[in-house]
């Protein structure tokens, strides 16, 4: 027999703000690298791997300071 649990969270204003920033940054990173992969494949017929994206994410975080606010693992997983 399997059990399931449902949880509901009630974040305060600070936590809610951080969640919104995190989701926005994750969305930006995902779309940025999706666009980058599509363009690279159309131009050179090459796929970009995880390691190259990871290195570029570090550079992207240096250029865009607001990407440093959320947790790094959420951006890495995006």
Secondary structure, DSSP 8 states (H G I E B T S, - for coil): ------------HHHHHHHHHHHHHHHHHHHHHHHHHHHHHHHHS----HHHHHHHHHHHHHH-GGGGSS-HHHHHH-
